[in-house]
Amino acid sequence: MTTGARATGDMGGQPERLPELRPPAPREPDADEAFDSESTLRLRVLPARGPEPAPGYTFEEITRADWVLGRIPEKGWSAEAGPRRTLVSRALLACLLLVQASLSLRLHNTAFEDEALYVYAGHAMIDHLFHGAPDYGGFDSYFSGSPALYPVLAAWVDSAWGLTGVRVMSLLFMLAGTAVLYSFTRRLFNERTGLCAAGLFAVSQSTLFLGNFATYDAMAILLLALSTWIVIRVAHGHWALPLAAAPVAALAVGVKYASALFLPTVAALLVLAAHQRLGRRQALLRGAVFTLGVAILLGIALSTTDYLQAIRSTTTARTHGTAAAMPMIWDSVKWGGLLFALACVGTALYTRRGRLGEIPGRRRPVPGTGWRLALGVVLTGTTLLAPAYQIHLQTSVSLHKHIGYGLLFAAPMAGVGITRLMGAHFRFPQTAIAVGVLALTLGMSQSAQNYGVWPGTSYLIPELAKNVRPGQKWLGQPHEAPVYYLSGMGLTDYTLWTSIYYIDYTGRGGRHLMGPDGYRAAIEDGWFDGVVLDWSDQPGDIQTMVRGEMRNSGRYRLASALTYRTSVGSGHFEIWLRTRSAHAP
């Protein structure tokens, strides 16, 4: 074959061999290709995760749309006493008392007419009881409390520390009342409710006002709180133990006759507290023993004193005024409406559900619905007693103080209302914060306004000191503050001053004249050496008549006019002096 020969010939006669076909040898990957391969493998096969340290809380993803929070364990609401709980609650109570004291002490004004009168009456009673001086004041015939109790104590403190010391004593009474309120609320419910109740009561306007006001009220509120604590403390003991509260309750009535209005509440609390464990019969027995003990003590006091007339004229048979009902209702809502509303909420929620640790002792059975409703109605309803009685009498005098008596008893249910609104384990703390800020704001503003209602006499007293001489007879409105301050200077005493509310003047010819005729005849005769008038935008009829008579008679001249401004308006004091040509008969 030509082709084959040519091919053979080219290779020197040897047949040509084709190269052997082999698969390519595997190539080692470079560094970049190795990194990509390992990364891909790691992303596809995840390593097992080891245990992680607990962060202090757990989080579980919600996978069901109808997922809800489970029932809160009772252990979280246990009211069992413990060292830590006691320490924390008492520390918080001390903080509340410090705030209460600071808010009361920020109020400033000169002596109110009641403060000056009670302190001066105490000095007169001390002179009468211990030094044989005649009882010329007749204080037991028109005082709203025994002149031998609080006035004597106030005068003793005044002798050492002045009016400031007497007001500080009232502050101590109110602080003690708040602490006792916390204590018996804790016994009825628990520490948290007690702290809420004490906080609401501590910043109310009545509490702040009375904490720097030298009258009967602070001492009476403390005694009512103390008698309430005693009956709750001894309700489950021997049937005669409630007699221990009888002297305290009777003393509260002696200090302030109107305190008797709140004794039925104290007796009802005793019956309810005893009924919780001992049953109806034993509860009624203890209530009857307490009531009988108080009645016997008050009966002995009335039979050995002449205070019955004063009780009738100031409390039980007080003359009706002319104040309208709607303004007094509005004032009551302003001064006590917030706490009363919270107490109503607490009563409703506590009646609906009694668990969640409000009753001391987690293992004790929850009282029945009727018992819970009765407790709420008794405590909350007491708030309405003072406003209702004063609306009945048509008088708004001291209403802002008397509301505080009822708030003392409504505060526990208001504390229940706050705790229920906050929810379990402070679930809604913003509710308590909002209510607390509102209560604090109202208490501060209202107490400051009420404390500035009466005109200060810081400029009047120095001016009177220049004109009053020992033995001179003066007609004054106001006259209580001048008597208190000037008697300390030795310039006058209570017997030399006549108020515009009462006069019994014996004029020429031996005629006894009273009312406007008596003032008119005394001014015409030049009986008074000087006259002080408080002339405001709405002067009374007697002030207008007296001023007109002095101008027309020519026997008196205007010596000074001192302007003042109060929280509700302005006015001025006028000092009139008898002319040299006029002589008293």
Summary of the structure (lengths in Angstrom):
residues: 585
radius of gyration: 40.9
end to end distance: 183.7
largest distance: 187.8
contacts: 1813
relative contact order: 0.09
helix: 62%
strand: 6%
